Amino acid sequence: MKFSRLLTGLALGCVLLPCAALAQTAQPAAQPGGSGAVTDSKAIGSWTVRCFSVTTGSPCDMYEELQDKNTHQRVLGVSLAYVPKDDKHVVDIAVPLGVSIGAGAVIKTDSFTSPKLAFRRCDQQGCYVEGVMPNDMVASIAKSGPDASVDIVADDGKAYAIKISLDGFAAAHDSMASLAKEKAKDPAAPPAAPAKKK
């Protein structure tokens, strides 16, 4: 469903949470951009820390999703993962179709504004910002609060600031990064040789 149609009838003030037309949820079935099932999941504040049945360098993420209460269509999904081997973060921001691709997305908090984040691709489910998020940007968001917004422009030229909660962001990040370090596997690394019996 296109973004502008999804938000038809919603005033801009309603798009900025809290709003009865939007609901927070953390029940996606699979990792954004991945294919593994969720094996571990725990809520920390407004975020859900999830680990997946995949062998990758970033097997866990922290996730927050907003849905339209009436249609149950996703309005916004934000996934942040940590890659221990490279000491870097990867972000995936999902919005419905109908956004202005050239305008990108901007994350704003009470004390931080990101540079424009480019949309990388679109499919039948929506359009996605995917890529590395610098560690200092993650640290800036963790120190902010209590909310952030993802600012986008619809293809009809209307600007939207979709508010997400930062409740639990720092604690969810620390838990997610710790689990990632524990579970991460380097897919390029050969399996360890079995110990020889004497």
C-alpha positions in Angstrom: 0.0 0.0 0.0 1.3 3.4 -0.9 2.4 5.7 1.9 0.1 8.5 1.0 -2.9 6.2 0.8 -1.9 4.5 4.1 -2.0 7.9 5.8 -5.1 9.2 4.1 -7.2 11.1 6.7 -4.4 11.3 9.3 -3.4 14.7 10.2 0.3 15.4 10.5 -0.2 15.8 14.3 -1.6 12.3 14.4 1.4 10.9 12.5 3.5 12.2 15.4 2.9 9.6 18.1 1.1 9.1 20.4 -1.8 8.7 18.1 -4.8 6.3 18.2 -4.4 5.6 14.5 -1.0 4.0 15.0 0.0 1.1 17.2 3.4 0.0 18.3 4.2 -3.6 17.7 7.2 -5.9 17.7 5.9 -9.0 16.1 7.6 -9.3 12.6 8.1 -12.9 11.5 11.6 -12.6 10.1 14.7 -10.5 10.1 14.4 -7.5 7.8 16.5 -8.3 4.7 17.2 -11.7 6.1 15.7 -15.1 6.0 16.0 -16.6 9.5 13.3 -17.3 12.0 13.4 -15.6 15.4 15.0 -17.9 18.0 15.3 -15.5 20.9 13.2 -12.3 21.5 12.9 -10.0 24.5 11.2 -6.6 24.9 13.3 -3.8 26.4 11.3 -0.6 26.7 9.7 0.1 23.3 12.3 -2.1 21.5 12.5 -5.8 20.9 15.9 -7.5 20.8 15.8 -10.5 18.5 18.3 -13.2 17.4 17.8 -15.3 14.4 18.5 -18.9 13.1 21.0 -17.6 10.6 24.8 -17.9 10.5 25.9 -14.4 9.9 28.2 -11.8 11.3 25.2 -10.0 12.8 22.7 -12.6 14.1 20.8 -10.2 16.3 19.0 -6.9 16.0 16.9 -4.5 17.9 13.6 -3.6 16.3 10.6 -1.2 16.6 7.6 -1.2 14.3 4.6 1.1 13.9 1.4 -0.2 12.3 -1.8 1.4 11.2 -4.3 0.1 13.8 -7.1 -0.2 11.2 -5.3 -1.8 8.3 -2.4 -3.4 10.3 -0.1 -2.1 7.5 3.4 -1.2 8.6 4.0 2.5 8.6 7.6 2.3 9.9 10.0 -0.4 10.9 13.5 0.3 12.3 16.0 -2.4 12.7 19.5 -1.9 14.1 22.1 -4.7 14.1 25.7 -4.8 15.4 28.5 -6.6 13.5 31.2 -7.5 16.1 33.9 -8.5 13.6 33.9 -5.1 12.0 32.7 -3.1 15.1 30.0 -1.5 13.0 26.2 -1.0 13.0 23.8 -1.8 10.2 20.4 -0.1 10.0 17.3 -1.0 8.0 14.4 1.5 8.0 11.3 0.3 6.2 8.4 2.6 5.0 5.5 2.0 2.7 5.6 2.6 -1.0 4.9 6.1 -2.2 7.8 8.0 -0.6 10.0 10.4 -2.5 13.1 8.3 -3.1 15.3 11.3 -3.8 14.3 13.0 -0.5 15.7 10.1 1.6 15.0 9.8 5.3 16.4 11.9 8.2 16.5 10.7 11.9 15.9 13.5 14.4 16.0 13.6 18.2 16.0 16.4 20.7 19.7 16.8 20.3 20.7 15.1 17.0 19.9 15.3 13.3 21.3 12.7 10.9 22.5 13.4 7.4 20.1 12.3 4.7 19.8 8.6 4.6 19.3 7.3 1.0 16.7 4.7 0.1 18.5 1.7 -1.3 15.6 -0.3 -2.8 11.9 -0.9 -2.9 9.8 -4.0 -3.3 6.1 -4.9 -3.0 6.3 -4.4 0.8 7.8 -0.9 0.8 11.0 1.1 0.5 14.2 0.6 2.5 17.1 2.6 3.9 19.8 -0.1 4.3 23.4 0.4 5.2 26.1 1.2 7.8 25.1 3.6 10.6 28.3 5.1 12.1 28.9 4.2 15.8 28.9 7.9 16.8 25.4 8.3 15.3 24.2 5.3 17.3 25.8 6.8 20.5 24.1 10.2 19.8 20.7 8.5 19.5 21.3 6.5 22.6 21.9 9.8 24.6 18.7 11.4 23.2 15.2 11.0 24.2 12.5 10.3 24.9 11.5 10.1 21.3 13.0 10.4 17.8 11.4 10.9 14.4 12.0 9.5 11.0 11.3 12.4 8.6 10.3 11.5 5.0 8.5 13.1 2.1 5.7 11.3 0.3 5.6 11.3 -3.5 2.8 14.0 -3.4 5.3 16.4 -1.7 3.9 16.1 1.8 6.4 15.9 4.6 5.9 13.4 7.5 7.8 13.1 10.8 7.0 9.7 12.1 7.8 9.5 15.8 9.3 6.4 17.4 10.0 5.9 21.1 13.6 5.8 22.4 12.4 4.2 25.6 14.9 1.4 26.3 17.1 2.2 23.3 20.4 2.3 25.1 19.7 -0.9 27.2 18.3 -2.7 24.1 21.4 -1.7 22.2 23.7 -3.0 24.9 21.8 -6.3 25.1 21.7 -6.7 21.4 25.4 -6.0 20.9 26.3 -8.5 23.7 24.2 -11.2 22.2 25.7 -10.5 18.7 29.2 -10.9 20.1 28.2 -14.2 21.7 26.3 -15.6 18.7 28.1 -14.1 15.7 29.8 -16.4 13.2 32.0 -15.4 10.4 30.5 -17.2 7.3 33.9 -17.0 5.5 35.7 -18.7 8.4 36.4 -22.4 8.0 35.0 -24.7 10.6 37.3 -25.4 13.5 39.1 -28.7 13.1 38.1 -31.4 15.7 40.7 -32.0 18.4 42.9 -34.9 17.8 42.7 -37.8 20.2 45.9 -38.9 21.8 
